[in-house]
Structures are given as C-alpha cells and as structure tokens.
Amino acid sequence: MSGFEVDFLPAEFRVGQMRRIAAAHLRHWHLTVLTDDVVLAISELVTNAIQHAEGNPVGLRMRRAVHELRIEVTDGSPIPARRRDAGQADESGRGLQLVNAIAKEWGTSDDGTMTWCSLAIPEVRS
C-alpha cells in the first residue's frame, strides 16, 4: 500500500493546495482516471474540515491499495460529519451528498474526528 499524509492549519487556500497534491500523486500512481472524483471528494471533505476544525490542524491522508483509494480527512472536532438534505435555494450543505454519489463508501471514525471515503480503482484492460 502506498500513500501520503499531510497536516496543515485550517485556511481556505489549503483546499486548492490539497487538490493539487492529490492530483500529483494520482499521476505518479498512474490513476489519472480518478482525478475528477478524487479532486471533488477532497474539495468537499477538506472544506468541511476547515469549517469545523475550530483552529485545530487538519489532516489529509490518501492511501492506495490494489482495488481502492481511500481518502481520510481529520479536523479534531468530535462532532461527526453528517449528510444534510440541502434545498434548491441553499448555497451549501451538499458536500457529503456529492461524496456519497461518487464514493464506493464513506463514513466517520468512532470518535468523530475523521471523515473518510473510498473510491474503487478501475481494472486496467489490456
């Protein structure tokens, strides 16, 4: 299993930075087919973490296994992320709905401080 992990202080500019770091790793791992979904998941999970970190460091970990890519984001808050039902006029609240739509599965740690999702790695056809 390969992967990377980075911790950072919560700031909005970090969302784009984490997307770029993840995309670079996907190129290195020859998984560019997942770039759009990974960038979307990281955007939503990191944005959520930054909003709820209350000054605590935020962590991003991405791990590649044979058949799946797992993304984990920690924010130090014991209040677990939850999917909301945003109305048409709401400007936010759709992040975990989007993650749910693209991920194989997602969830939170028992202590509520980490939200994760896993994406299936497509089989390579010869």
N, CA, C and O atoms as CSV, one atom per row, in Angstrom:
chain,resi,resn,atom,element,x,y,z
A,1,MET,N,N,0.846,-1.170,0.000
A,1,MET,CA,C,0.000,0.000,0.000
A,1,MET,C,C,0.894,1.237,0.000
A,1,MET,O,O,1.873,1.305,0.743
A,2,SER,N,N,0.551,2.207,-0.835
A,2,SER,CA,C,1.295,3.458,-0.857
A,2,SER,C,C,0.353,4.604,-0.534
A,2,SER,O,O,-0.868,4.459,-0.604
A,3,GLY,N,N,0.925,5.732,-0.183
A,3,GLY,CA,C,0.078,6.862,0.150
A,3,GLY,C,C,0.877,8.057,0.604
A,3,GLY,O,O,2.106,8.073,0.548
A,4,PHE,N,N,0.148,9.057,1.055
A,4,PHE,CA,C,0.782,10.242,1.619
A,4,PHE,C,C,-0.120,10.792,2.703
A,4,PHE,O,O,-1.310,10.485,2.772
A,5,GLU,N,N,0.481,11.616,3.550
A,5,GLU,CA,C,-0.261,12.248,4.637
A,5,GLU,C,C,0.321,13.640,4.856
A,5,GLU,O,O,1.537,13.826,4.829
A,6,VAL,N,N,-0.557,14.609,5.073
A,6,VAL,CA,C,-0.120,15.974,5.316
A,6,VAL,C,C,-1.048,16.611,6.345
A,6,VAL,O,O,-2.261,16.404,6.305
A,7,ASP,N,N,-0.481,17.379,7.257
A,7,ASP,CA,C,-1.248,18.145,8.243
A,7,ASP,C,C,-1.012,19.627,7.970
A,7,ASP,O,O,0.082,20.025,7.568
A,8,PHE,N,N,-2.044,20.441,8.191
A,8,PHE,CA,C,-1.934,21.864,7.910
A,8,PHE,C,C,-2.916,22.635,8.781
A,8,PHE,O,O,-3.904,22.083,9.264
A,9,LEU,N,N,-2.632,23.915,8.973
A,9,LEU,CA,C,-3.549,24.774,9.707
A,9,LEU,C,C,-4.722,25.122,8.794
A,9,LEU,O,O,-4.535,25.308,7.591
A,10,PRO,N,N,-5.929,25.211,9.355
A,10,PRO,CA,C,-7.106,25.458,8.521
A,10,PRO,C,C,-7.069,26.844,7.879
A,10,PRO,O,O,-6.984,27.861,8.567
A,11,ALA,N,N,-7.134,26.863,6.559
A,11,ALA,CA,C,-7.206,28.095,5.780
A,11,ALA,C,C,-7.809,27.728,4.427
A,11,ALA,O,O,-7.524,26.660,3.886
A,12,GLU,N,N,-8.635,28.605,3.889
A,12,GLU,CA,C,-9.349,28.308,2.637
A,12,GLU,C,C,-8.401,27.966,1.487
A,12,GLU,O,O,-8.725,27.098,0.677
A,13,PHE,N,N,-7.249,28.616,1.393
A,13,PHE,CA,C,-6.349,28.356,0.270
A,13,PHE,C,C,-5.818,26.922,0.281
A,13,PHE,O,O,-5.325,26.433,-0.736
A,14,ARG,N,N,-5.918,26.253,1.423
A,14,ARG,CA,C,-5.423,24.876,1.520
A,14,ARG,C,C,-6.249,23.898,0.682
A,14,ARG,O,O,-5.737,22.857,0.268
A,15,VAL,N,N,-7.516,24.220,0.429
A,15,VAL,CA,C,-8.371,23.319,-0.357
A,15,VAL,C,C,-7.748,23.090,-1.735
A,15,VAL,O,O,-7.571,21.945,-2.152
A,16,GLY,N,N,-7.419,24.159,-2.435
A,16,GLY,CA,C,-6.796,24.044,-3.756
A,16,GLY,C,C,-5.436,23.376,-3.689
A,16,GLY,O,O,-5.082,22.582,-4.561
A,17,GLN,N,N,-4.688,23.693,-2.669
A,17,GLN,CA,C,-3.367,23.083,-2.492
A,17,GLN,C,C,-3.486,21.564,-2.315
A,17,GLN,O,O,-2.704,20.813,-2.898
A,18,MET,N,N,-4.450,21.112,-1.523
A,18,MET,CA,C,-4.636,19.680,-1.299
A,18,MET,C,C,-5.124,18.977,-2.578
A,18,MET,O,O,-4.753,17.833,-2.842
A,19,ARG,N,N,-5.945,19.663,-3.358
A,19,ARG,CA,C,-6.372,19.099,-4.652
A,19,ARG,C,C,-5.164,18.883,-5.558
A,19,ARG,O,O,-5.039,17.838,-6.196
A,20,ARG,N,N,-4.278,19.872,-5.611
A,20,ARG,CA,C,-3.095,19.768,-6.476
A,20,ARG,C,C,-2.147,18.664,-6.006
A,20,ARG,O,O,-1.596,17.931,-6.826
A,21,ILE,N,N,-1.958,18.545,-4.706
A,21,ILE,CA,C,-1.098,17.487,-4.167
A,21,ILE,C,C,-1.677,16.117,-4.503
A,21,ILE,O,O,-0.954,15.216,-4.927
A,22,ALA,N,N,-2.987,15.967,-4.312
A,22,ALA,CA,C,-3.638,14.682,-4.612
A,22,ALA,C,C,-3.530,14.352,-6.098
A,22,ALA,O,O,-3.229,13.213,-6.456
A,23,ALA,N,N,-3.771,15.332,-6.965
A,23,ALA,CA,C,-3.685,15.097,-8.408
A,23,ALA,C,C,-2.273,14.681,-8.812
A,23,ALA,O,O,-2.106,13.825,-9.680
A,24,ALA,N,N,-1.258,15.278,-8.191
A,24,ALA,CA,C,0.126,14.898,-8.486
A,24,ALA,C,C,0.383,13.438,-8.094
A,24,ALA,O,O,1.044,12.704,-8.829
A,25,HIS,N,N,-0.135,13.024,-6.946
A,25,HIS,CA,C,0.030,11.634,-6.535
A,25,HIS,C,C,-0.708,10.687,-7.476
A,25,HIS,O,O,-0.204,9.608,-7.789
A,26,LEU,N,N,-1.878,11.073,-7.921
A,26,LEU,CA,C,-2.618,10.231,-8.868
A,26,LEU,C,C,-1.835,10.062,-10.170
A,26,LEU,O,O,-1.819,8.971,-10.739
A,27,ARG,N,N,-1.189,11.122,-10.646
A,27,ARG,CA,C,-0.346,10.993,-11.850
A,27,ARG,C,C,0.805,10.032,-11.587
A,27,ARG,O,O,1.116,9.185,-12.424
A,28,HIS,N,N,1.427,10.161,-10.439
A,28,HIS,CA,C,2.545,9.285,-10.073
A,28,HIS,C,C,2.111,7.814,-10.005
A,28,HIS,O,O,2.857,6.918,-10.402
A,29,TRP,N,N,0.903,7.582,-9.501
A,29,TRP,CA,C,0.374,6.223,-9.365
A,29,TRP,C,C,-0.324,5.730,-10.627
A,29,TRP,O,O,-0.870,4.627,-10.635
A,30,HIS,N,N,-0.316,6.530,-11.697
A,30,HIS,CA,C,-0.999,6.177,-12.956
A,30,HIS,C,C,-2.490,5.947,-12.732
A,30,HIS,O,O,-3.069,5.000,-13.264
A,31,LEU,N,N,-3.107,6.827,-11.934
A,31,LEU,CA,C,-4.536,6.737,-11.629
A,31,LEU,C,C,-5.271,8.020,-12.032
A,31,LEU,O,O,-6.212,8.436,-11.356
A,32,THR,N,N,-4.845,8.639,-13.121
A,32,THR,CA,C,-5.475,9.896,-13.526
A,32,THR,C,C,-6.956,9.709,-13.858
A,32,THR,O,O,-7.709,10.682,-13.874
A,33,VAL,N,N,-7.377,8.488,-14.120
A,33,VAL,CA,C,-8.793,8.221,-14.373
A,33,VAL,C,C,-9.658,8.616,-13.170
A,33,VAL,O,O,-10.850,8.878,-13.330
A,34,LEU,N,N,-9.072,8.661,-11.977
A,34,LEU,CA,C,-9.804,9.019,-10.762
A,34,LEU,C,C,-9.708,10.499,-10.390
A,34,LEU,O,O,-10.303,10.926,-9.401
A,35,THR,N,N,-8.972,11.278,-11.167
A,35,THR,CA,C,-8.681,12.653,-10.775
A,35,THR,C,C,-9.935,13.470,-10.481
A,35,THR,O,O,-9.999,14.119,-9.437
A,36,ASP,N,N,-10.929,13.462,-11.356
A,36,ASP,CA,C,-12.119,14.286,-11.141
A,36,ASP,C,C,-12.823,13.919,-9.836
A,36,ASP,O,O,-13.194,14.798,-9.059
A,37,ASP,N,N,-13.005,12.621,-9.598
A,37,ASP,CA,C,-13.697,12.191,-8.378
A,37,ASP,C,C,-12.878,12.476,-7.123
A,37,ASP,O,O,-13.427,12.902,-6.107
A,38,VAL,N,N,-11.578,12.247,-7.188
A,38,VAL,CA,C,-10.724,12.499,-6.021
A,38,VAL,C,C,-10.682,13.984,-5.702
A,38,VAL,O,O,-10.786,14.369,-4.537
A,39,VAL,N,N,-10.531,14.818,-6.714
A,39,VAL,CA,C,-10.491,16.265,-6.501
A,39,VAL,C,C,-11.810,16.748,-5.896
A,39,VAL,O,O,-11.806,17.592,-5.000
A,40,LEU,N,N,-12.930,16.222,-6.375
A,40,LEU,CA,C,-14.226,16.597,-5.811
A,40,LEU,C,C,-14.335,16.156,-4.357
A,40,LEU,O,O,-14.738,16.942,-3.500
A,41,ALA,N,N,-13.980,14.904,-4.071
A,41,ALA,CA,C,-14.068,14.395,-2.693
A,41,ALA,C,C,-13.169,15.205,-1.757
A,41,ALA,O,O,-13.587,15.575,-0.660
A,42,ILE,N,N,-11.954,15.477,-2.182
A,42,ILE,CA,C,-11.038,16.246,-1.341
A,42,ILE,C,C,-11.557,17.670,-1.141
A,42,ILE,O,O,-11.466,18.209,-0.038
A,43,SER,N,N,-12.093,18.275,-2.182
A,43,SER,CA,C,-12.657,19.620,-2.042
A,43,SER,C,C,-13.722,19.647,-0.958
A,43,SER,O,O,-13.715,20.521,-0.092
A,44,GLU,N,N,-14.630,18.694,-1.009
A,44,GLU,CA,C,-15.737,18.671,-0.057
A,44,GLU,C,C,-15.269,18.324,1.352
A,44,GLU,O,O,-15.649,18.998,2.309
A,45,LEU,N,N,-14.449,17.281,1.493
A,45,LEU,CA,C,-14.022,16.841,2.822
A,45,LEU,C,C,-13.095,17.851,3.492
A,45,LEU,O,O,-13.227,18.112,4.688
A,46,VAL,N,N,-12.168,18.417,2.740
A,46,VAL,CA,C,-11.242,19.395,3.322
A,46,VAL,C,C,-11.981,20.693,3.660
A,46,VAL,O,O,-11.728,21.288,4.708
A,47,THR,N,N,-12.877,21.132,2.798
A,47,THR,CA,C,-13.662,22.333,3.100
A,47,THR,C,C,-14.459,22.138,4.388
A,47,THR,O,O,-14.480,23.017,5.250
A,48,ASN,N,N,-15.114,20.984,4.513
A,48,ASN,CA,C,-15.855,20.655,5.736
A,48,ASN,C,C,-14.948,20.715,6.958
A,48,ASN,O,O,-15.297,21.312,7.976
A,49,ALA,N,N,-13.785,20.093,6.845
A,49,ALA,CA,C,-12.855,20.045,7.971
A,49,ALA,C,C,-12.390,21.449,8.362
A,49,ALA,O,O,-12.328,21.778,9.547
A,50,ILE,N,N,-12.067,22.267,7.375
A,50,ILE,CA,C,-11.618,23.630,7.657
A,50,ILE,C,C,-12.710,24.414,8.381
A,50,ILE,O,O,-12.423,25.181,9.300
A,51,GLN,N,N,-13.943,24.225,7.972
A,51,GLN,CA,C,-15.052,24.947,8.593
A,51,GLN,C,C,-15.311,24.509,10.032
A,51,GLN,O,O,-15.809,25.295,10.838
A,52,HIS,N,N,-14.977,23.264,10.359
A,52,HIS,CA,C,-15.304,22.729,11.681
A,52,HIS,C,C,-14.091,22.473,12.577
A,52,HIS,O,O,-14.245,21.977,13.693
A,53,ALA,N,N,-12.906,22.800,12.109
A,53,ALA,CA,C,-11.683,22.489,12.858
A,53,ALA,C,C,-11.498,23.341,14.099
A,53,ALA,O,O,-10.767,22.946,15.007
A,54,GLU,N,N,-12.132,24.486,14.162
A,54,GLU,CA,C,-12.008,25.387,15.315
A,54,GLU,C,C,-10.552,25.669,15.670
A,54,GLU,O,O,-10.179,25.665,16.843
A,55,GLY,N,N,-9.737,25.911,14.653
A,55,GLY,CA,C,-8.328,26.235,14.871
A,55,GLY,C,C,-7.410,25.040,14.977
A,55,GLY,O,O,-6.189,25.197,14.942
A,56,ASN,N,N,-7.975,23.834,15.108
A,56,ASN,CA,C,-7.145,22.625,15.163
A,56,ASN,C,C,-6.530,22.348,13.798
A,56,ASN,O,O,-7.109,22.718,12.777
A,57,PRO,N,N,-5.361,21.701,13.765
A,57,PRO,CA,C,-4.794,21.301,12.479
A,57,PRO,C,C,-5.747,20.342,11.753
A,57,PRO,O,O,-6.482,19.578,12.379
A,58,VAL,N,N,-5.713,20.403,10.447
A,58,VAL,CA,C,-6.477,19.495,9.591
A,58,VAL,C,C,-5.476,18.531,8.970
A,58,VAL,O,O,-4.355,18.917,8.639
A,59,GLY,N,N,-5.880,17.290,8.816
A,59,GLY,CA,C,-5.013,16.302,8.198
A,59,GLY,C,C,-5.676,15.674,6.992
A,59,GLY,O,O,-6.882,15.424,6.995
A,60,LEU,N,N,-4.892,15.421,5.962
A,60,LEU,CA,C,-5.353,14.704,4.777
A,60,LEU,C,C,-4.443,13.506,4.577
A,60,LEU,O,O,-3.218,13.630,4.574
A,61,ARG,N,N,-5.051,12.363,4.412
A,61,ARG,CA,C,-4.300,11.144,4.113
A,61,ARG,C,C,-4.968,10.484,2.914
A,61,ARG,O,O,-6.192,10.373,2.854
A,62,MET,N,N,-4.155,10.052,1.969
A,62,MET,CA,C,-4.664,9.318,0.818
A,62,MET,C,C,-3.833,8.056,0.695
A,62,MET,O,O,-2.605,8.111,0.637
A,63,ARG,N,N,-4.513,6.918,0.657
A,63,ARG,CA,C,-3.807,5.639,0.580
A,63,ARG,C,C,-4.345,4.839,-0.601
A,63,ARG,O,O,-5.550,4.772,-0.844
A,64,ARG,N,N,-3.411,4.241,-1.320
A,64,ARG,CA,C,-3.760,3.420,-2.465
A,64,ARG,C,C,-3.546,1.955,-2.109
A,64,ARG,O,O,-2.462,1.558,-1.681
A,65,ALA,N,N,-4.583,1.166,-2.292
A,65,ALA,CA,C,-4.484,-0.287,-2.176
A,65,ALA,C,C,-4.678,-0.852,-3.589
A,65,ALA,O,O,-4.740,-0.089,-4.553
A,66,VAL,N,N,-4.772,-2.152,-3.716
A,66,VAL,CA,C,-4.885,-2.774,-5.032
A,66,VAL,C,C,-6.155,-2.342,-5.759
A,66,VAL,O,O,-6.107,-1.977,-6.933
A,67,HIS,N,N,-7.286,-2.383,-5.064
A,67,HIS,CA,C,-8.568,-2.126,-5.721
A,67,HIS,C,C,-9.295,-0.878,-5.236
A,67,HIS,O,O,-10.400,-0.588,-5.696
A,68,GLU,N,N,-8.683,-0.132,-4.304
A,68,GLU,CA,C,-9.376,1.059,-3.827
A,68,GLU,C,C,-8.404,2.142,-3.407
A,68,GLU,O,O,-7.251,1.887,-3.059
A,69,LEU,N,N,-8.915,3.357,-3.455
A,69,LEU,CA,C,-8.194,4.528,-2.989
A,69,LEU,C,C,-8.993,5.083,-1.823
A,69,LEU,O,O,-10.191,5.338,-1.948
A,70,ARG,N,N,-8.334,5.269,-0.698
A,70,ARG,CA,C,-9.021,5.763,0.498
A,70,ARG,C,C,-8.521,7.158,0.825
A,70,ARG,O,O,-7.318,7.414,0.848
A,71,ILE,N,N,-9.467,8.055,1.078
A,71,ILE,CA,C,-9.167,9.430,1.445
A,71,ILE,C,C,-9.681,9.632,2.869
A,71,ILE,O,O,-10.836,9.323,3.163
A,72,GLU,N,N,-8.833,10.148,3.744
A,72,GLU,CA,C,-9.214,10.418,5.127
A,72,GLU,C,C,-8.875,11.867,5.455
A,72,GLU,O,O,-7.786,12.348,5.142
A,73,VAL,N,N,-9.813,12.549,6.084
A,73,VAL,CA,C,-9.587,13.938,6.489
A,73,VAL,C,C,-9.944,14.058,7.962
A,73,VAL,O,O,-11.041,13.676,8.372
A,74,THR,N,N,-9.022,14.586,8.757
A,74,THR,CA,C,-9.244,14.781,10.192
A,74,THR,C,C,-9.321,16.269,10.489
A,74,THR,O,O,-8.671,17.088,9.838
A,75,ASP,N,N,-10.145,16.603,11.503
A,75,ASP,CA,C,-10.274,18.016,11.871
A,75,ASP,C,C,-10.242,18.246,13.381
A,75,ASP,O,O,-10.328,19.391,13.825
A,76,GLY,N,N,-10.120,17.191,14.172
A,76,GLY,CA,C,-10.035,17.341,15.617
A,76,GLY,C,C,-11.362,17.577,16.302
A,76,GLY,O,O,-11.422,17.585,17.531
A,77,SER,N,N,-12.432,17.771,15.540
A,77,SER,CA,C,-13.744,18.013,16.141
A,77,SER,C,C,-14.430,16.682,16.441
A,77,SER,O,O,-14.495,15.821,15.564
A,78,PRO,N,N,-14.939,16.493,17.649
A,78,PRO,CA,C,-15.611,15.232,17.990
A,78,PRO,C,C,-17.027,15.131,17.407
A,78,PRO,O,O,-17.689,14.105,17.571
A,79,ILE,N,N,-17.489,16.173,16.738
A,79,ILE,CA,C,-18.823,16.142,16.129
A,79,ILE,C,C,-18.670,15.548,14.731
A,79,ILE,O,O,-18.066,16.172,13.859
A,80,PRO,N,N,-19.211,14.346,14.509
A,80,PRO,CA,C,-19.011,13.691,13.214
A,80,PRO,C,C,-19.728,14.415,12.078
A,80,PRO,O,O,-20.790,15.008,12.268
A,81,ALA,N,N,-19.125,14.352,10.898
A,81,ALA,CA,C,-19.767,14.906,9.708
A,81,ALA,C,C,-21.030,14.101,9.438
A,81,ALA,O,O,-21.088,12.898,9.690
A,82,ARG,N,N,-22.036,14.791,8.921
A,82,ARG,CA,C,-23.275,14.091,8.579
A,82,ARG,C,C,-23.816,14.658,7.284
A,82,ARG,O,O,-23.647,15.839,6.978
A,83,ARG,N,N,-24.459,13.802,6.543
A,83,ARG,CA,C,-25.055,14.214,5.274
A,83,ARG,C,C,-26.307,15.025,5.562
A,83,ARG,O,O,-27.138,14.639,6.384
A,84,ARG,N,N,-26.430,16.138,4.884
A,84,ARG,CA,C,-27.595,17.001,5.055
A,84,ARG,C,C,-28.435,16.969,3.788
A,84,ARG,O,O,-27.946,16.625,2.711
A,85,ASP,N,N,-29.691,17.329,3.928
A,85,ASP,CA,C,-30.585,17.457,2.782
A,85,ASP,C,C,-30.753,18.935,2.477
A,85,ASP,O,O,-31.607,19.611,3.049
A,86,ALA,N,N,-29.930,19.420,1.574
A,86,ALA,CA,C,-29.970,20.831,1.216
A,86,ALA,C,C,-31.098,21.076,0.219
A,86,ALA,O,O,-31.313,20.283,-0.697
A,87,GLY,N,N,-31.803,22.166,0.405
A,87,GLY,CA,C,-32.856,22.560,-0.521
A,87,GLY,C,C,-32.270,23.237,-1.750
A,87,GLY,O,O,-31.081,23.555,-1.782
A,88,GLN,N,N,-33.101,23.456,-2.756
A,88,GLN,CA,C,-32.634,24.062,-4.001
A,88,GLN,C,C,-32.049,25.452,-3.789
A,88,GLN,O,O,-31.122,25.843,-4.498
A,89,ALA,N,N,-32.568,26.192,-2.838
A,89,ALA,CA,C,-32.095,27.557,-2.607
A,89,ALA,C,C,-30.875,27.617,-1.686
A,89,ALA,O,O,-30.240,28.666,-1.575
A,90,ASP,N,N,-30.543,26.513,-1.028
A,90,ASP,CA,C,-29.398,26.505,-0.110
A,90,ASP,C,C,-28.097,26.614,-0.886
A,90,ASP,O,O,-27.927,25.981,-1.928
A,91,GLU,N,N,-27.172,27.432,-0.364
A,91,GLU,CA,C,-25.884,27.624,-1.015
A,91,GLU,C,C,-24.827,26.631,-0.553
A,91,GLU,O,O,-23.751,26.555,-1.146
A,92,SER,N,N,-25.117,25.875,0.490
A,92,SER,CA,C,-24.167,24.871,0.968
A,92,SER,C,C,-24.953,23.681,1.507
A,92,SER,O,O,-26.183,23.687,1.522
A,93,GLY,N,N,-24.223,22.666,1.945
A,93,GLY,CA,C,-24.881,21.510,2.539
A,93,GLY,C,C,-24.961,20.302,1.633
A,93,GLY,O,O,-25.612,19.315,1.974
A,94,ARG,N,N,-24.303,20.364,0.477
A,94,ARG,CA,C,-24.372,19.244,-0.462
A,94,ARG,C,C,-23.092,18.414,-0.513
A,94,ARG,O,O,-23.027,17.426,-1.244
A,95,GLY,N,N,-22.084,18.800,0.246
A,95,GLY,CA,C,-20.778,18.155,0.154
A,95,GLY,C,C,-20.803,16.651,0.340
A,95,GLY,O,O,-20.275,15.914,-0.493
A,96,LEU,N,N,-21.405,16.190,1.415
A,96,LEU,CA,C,-21.417,14.746,1.651
A,96,LEU,C,C,-22.400,14.026,0.733
A,96,LEU,O,O,-22.257,12.824,0.510
A,97,GLN,N,N,-23.389,14.731,0.196
A,97,GLN,CA,C,-24.246,14.127,-0.830
A,97,GLN,C,C,-23.407,13.830,-2.070
A,97,GLN,O,O,-23.552,12.774,-2.684
A,98,LEU,N,N,-22.531,14.765,-2.436
A,98,LEU,CA,C,-21.658,14.561,-3.588
A,98,LEU,C,C,-20.669,13.430,-3.333
A,98,LEU,O,O,-20.446,12.585,-4.200
A,99,VAL,N,N,-20.079,13.418,-2.141
A,99,VAL,CA,C,-19.145,12.334,-1.797
A,99,VAL,C,C,-19.868,10.994,-1.848
A,99,VAL,O,O,-19.334,10.017,-2.372
A,100,ASN,N,N,-21.068,10.947,-1.311
A,100,ASN,CA,C,-21.851,9.714,-1.333
A,100,ASN,C,C,-22.117,9.242,-2.762
A,100,ASN,O,O,-22.133,8.041,-3.033
A,101,ALA,N,N,-22.323,10.190,-3.670
A,101,ALA,CA,C,-22.633,9.846,-5.062
A,101,ALA,C,C,-21.432,9.263,-5.805
A,101,ALA,O,O,-21.610,8.430,-6.694
A,102,ILE,N,N,-20.217,9.681,-5.461
A,102,ILE,CA,C,-19.049,9.220,-6.217
A,102,ILE,C,C,-18.261,8.116,-5.518
A,102,ILE,O,O,-17.519,7.377,-6.165
A,103,ALA,N,N,-18.419,8.002,-4.206
A,103,ALA,CA,C,-17.599,7.053,-3.438
A,103,ALA,C,C,-18.237,5.667,-3.392
A,103,ALA,O,O,-19.455,5.510,-3.466
A,104,LYS,N,N,-17.370,4.680,-3.266
A,104,LYS,CA,C,-17.826,3.314,-3.038
A,104,LYS,C,C,-18.503,3.251,-1.677
A,104,LYS,O,O,-19.544,2.614,-1.515
A,105,GLU,N,N,-17.901,3.915,-0.709
A,105,GLU,CA,C,-18.463,4.040,0.635
A,105,GLU,C,C,-17.798,5.222,1.325
A,105,GLU,O,O,-16.744,5.691,0.893
A,106,TRP,N,N,-18.417,5.700,2.397
A,106,TRP,CA,C,-17.841,6.777,3.184
A,106,TRP,C,C,-18.349,6.631,4.615
A,106,TRP,O,O,-19.319,5.920,4.877
A,107,GLY,N,N,-17.679,7.314,5.528
A,107,GLY,CA,C,-18.104,7.260,6.919
A,107,GLY,C,C,-17.253,8.176,7.777
A,107,GLY,O,O,-16.466,8.983,7.283
A,108,THR,N,N,-17.439,8.022,9.080
A,108,THR,CA,C,-16.672,8.804,10.041
A,108,THR,C,C,-16.059,7.851,11.066
A,108,THR,O,O,-16.548,6.739,11.266
A,109,SER,N,N,-14.999,8.295,11.700
A,109,SER,CA,C,-14.376,7.499,12.755
A,109,SER,C,C,-15.298,7.457,13.971
A,109,SER,O,O,-16.186,8.296,14.117
A,110,ASP,N,N,-15.081,6.482,14.833
A,110,ASP,CA,C,-15.908,6.347,16.036
A,110,ASP,C,C,-15.861,7.593,16.914
A,110,ASP,O,O,-16.851,7.936,17.560
A,111,ASP,N,N,-14.711,8.274,16.939
A,111,ASP,CA,C,-14.599,9.469,17.786
A,111,ASP,C,C,-15.040,10.747,17.060
A,111,ASP,O,O,-14.990,11.832,17.640
A,112,GLY,N,N,-15.470,10.629,15.803
A,112,GLY,CA,C,-15.997,11.756,15.049
A,112,GLY,C,C,-14.971,12.688,14.444
A,112,GLY,O,O,-15.347,13.624,13.738
A,113,THR,N,N,-13.686,12.471,14.692
A,113,THR,CA,C,-12.660,13.415,14.257
A,113,THR,C,C,-12.191,13.209,12.819
A,113,THR,O,O,-11.469,14.050,12.284
A,114,MET,N,N,-12.592,12.099,12.179
A,114,MET,CA,C,-12.138,11.812,10.828
A,114,MET,C,C,-13.321,11.425,9.950
A,114,MET,O,O,-14.195,10.662,10.361
A,115,THR,N,N,-13.332,11.961,8.742
A,115,THR,CA,C,-14.294,11.566,7.720
A,115,THR,C,C,-13.492,10.941,6.588
A,115,THR,O,O,-12.446,11.463,6.202
A,116,TRP,N,N,-13.974,9.839,6.063
A,116,TRP,CA,C,-13.238,9.118,5.034
A,116,TRP,C,C,-14.181,8.694,3.909
A,116,TRP,O,O,-15.401,8.643,4.071
A,117,CYS,N,N,-13.576,8.398,2.780
A,117,CYS,CA,C,-14.318,7.777,1.684
A,117,CYS,C,C,-13.358,6.890,0.915
A,117,CYS,O,O,-12.144,7.093,0.945
A,118,SER,N,N,-13.909,5.920,0.237
A,118,SER,CA,C,-13.086,5.064,-0.615
A,118,SER,C,C,-13.687,5.048,-2.012
A,118,SER,O,O,-14.904,5.044,-2.194
A,119,LEU,N,N,-12.798,5.041,-2.982
A,119,LEU,CA,C,-13.169,5.016,-4.390
A,119,LEU,C,C,-12.593,3.749,-5.008
A,119,LEU,O,O,-11.449,3.383,-4.739
A,120,ALA,N,N,-13.375,3.095,-5.820
A,120,ALA,CA,C,-12.903,1.886,-6.489
A,120,ALA,C,C,-11.894,2.278,-7.567
A,120,ALA,O,O,-12.098,3.244,-8.302
A,121,ILE,N,N,-10.809,1.520,-7.649
A,121,ILE,CA,C,-9.831,1.707,-8.711
A,121,ILE,C,C,-10.262,0.797,-9.867
A,121,ILE,O,O,-10.337,-0.421,-9.705
A,122,PRO,N,N,-10.542,1.387,-11.026
A,122,PRO,CA,C,-10.991,0.563,-12.154
A,122,PRO,C,C,-9.923,-0.423,-12.580
A,122,PRO,O,O,-8.726,-0.145,-12.508
A,123,GLU,N,N,-10.385,-1.588,-13.026
A,123,GLU,CA,C,-9.445,-2.588,-13.532
A,123,GLU,C,C,-8.880,-2.113,-14.865
A,123,GLU,O,O,-9.589,-1.534,-15.688
A,124,VAL,N,N,-7.607,-2.366,-15.058
A,124,VAL,CA,C,-6.955,-2.000,-16.313
A,124,VAL,C,C,-7.191,-3.128,-17.309
A,124,VAL,O,O,-6.884,-4.288,-17.035
A,125,ARG,N,N,-7.727,-2.781,-18.447
A,125,ARG,CA,C,-7.985,-3.784,-19.502
A,125,ARG,C,C,-6.827,-3.719,-20.503
A,125,ARG,O,O,-6.411,-2.642,-20.931
A,126,SER,N,N,-6.333,-4.874,-20.855
A,126,SER,CA,C,-5.220,-4.932,-21.807
A,126,SER,C,C,-5.722,-5.048,-23.223
A,126,SER,O,O,-4.924,-5.108,-24.158
